[in-house]
Amino acid sequence: MRRSPFTLAAAVTAALPGAEVTGARALSADGDGRFDSAVATLADGRELAIRVADDDETARELAAEALALRALTAGARAMLPFRAPEYIGETRLGDSRALVTELLPGFQIEAAMVPAGRGAAESMGTAIAAVHTLPTSVVRGAGLTTRSAQESRDELIRLVDAAASTGRVPARLTIRWRDAVADDDLWRYESTVVLGGVQSTSFLFRDDPDLGPEVTGLLGWHSLSVGDPAIDLSWLSAAPDAADDVHAAYARAADRGTDAALEVRARLHAELEFARWLVHGNSLRRQDIVDDAAALLESLADGLHDDDLGVIASRRDGVDSALDALDRVPAAAVADVDTSMQTDAYNPNELWHDEDATGDMSDAAAEAARRMQVGSLATEDLSSVRADEHRDQAPGRPGDAQRRDDAVEAHPSVDAADGSDESSPEDEAHPEDEAQRAARAALQRWKSSDSE
């Protein structure tokens, strides 16, 4: 059900009694469409994001996010070198759960476009480390999930077994994964506070004239827990240019001993997202999802040059680009970031284009590709990384990046009791503004400077 921004903005007054809503506009992000969402402008100048879920799964996600954001006390937030959205309130819109949070400004960068070197990559690594250094009491005190290394390992064993039982996983992948979860050397780590699956579009940036793109905000807190820190680095399989610098910055900022197997587990987590997608489709008896996941697994298996994940445990070569296809796995199957939720940065389709991004994919594949389109499936030898091949791979459409939209000024007033679904033509216009041009210029400048 698609509700108008005015209907959604009117509900803000129920979540925040006394609020005077003076404007509303659509959240201009190209999210995954699982939520109805809008931006409400208050009389005091604040902008709030409202999201409404219409099924049990998205309702649970909103409930989890509300709990996590409330767990971030002022003391915990003070430990972070960036902002997390403030929890504003919750309400019901008809029979649906609605969550209202602070709207954070900033632009986002799709994984394949994150440049190497100073700026974005280093800031992202530092930001992830900051989350991982939060006291575990933040999570435990809120009653959120806590997993030891063994519990995380056991969970992956069950996942591998469930995927293998479908009969759709290539044998070499099943052997590869079982060998990895059986390797004790990979599971000697200290559990930390984790977001449960960071994506490149979890990060909001501003352009610092001296430092380059700098992380100023972080989204997607609904899977906040204590667990394997590697899960928040698994997205780097889709960021071949930046992976080494993100890992290096993370290692410098992490406040604990060296985890030699961190990158290996990150790779394992990335590969197993395909298994989650398969198990998800199988549990729903959705043959289209099962077939899509099986095709991805076949492509992954065909590209493997080495079946042993452990061969890179003692190397510092970083994570290769074997898992570009990981971006086709949607949030429905895994703990992921809803990039439609709390920012209006820029529309990536105006910055980068991939005309063949969706092709003739099935409906399930097209839905899965909406976040970050599939690129090359070729897998390099796990013991080496060839940067020239990384650059040759198609980056795909940066479907999760967003824009800041100052061009649409909403209706001058919204009455909470009105609930009108009428919107003006101006509400549909989203011309490129200064923030978009600044984002594009920032990335171009810093990518150019690092190559000189």
ABEGO torsion letter per residue (X at the ends): XBBBAAAAAAAAAAABBGBBBABBBBBABBBAGABBBBBBBBAAGBBBBBBBBABAAAAAAAAAAAAAAAABBAAAAAABABBBBBBAEBBBBEABBBBBBBBBBEBBBBAAABBBEBEAAAAAAAAAAAAAABBAAAAAAAGBBBBBAAAAAAAAAAAAAAAAAAGABBAAAAAAAAAAAABAAAABBBBBBBAGGBBAAABBBBBBAAAEBBBABBBGAAABBBBBAAAAAAAAAABAAAAAAAAAAAAAABBBBBBAAAAAAAAAAAAAAAAAAAAAAAAAGBAAAAAAAAAAAAAAAAABABABAAAAAABAAEBBAAAAAAAABBAAABBBBBAAAABBBBBAAAABBBAAAAEABBAAAAAAAAABBBBBABBBBAABBBAAAAAABBAEBBAABBBBBAABBBBABBBAAAGBABBBAAAABBBBBAAAAAAAAAAAAAAAAAAX
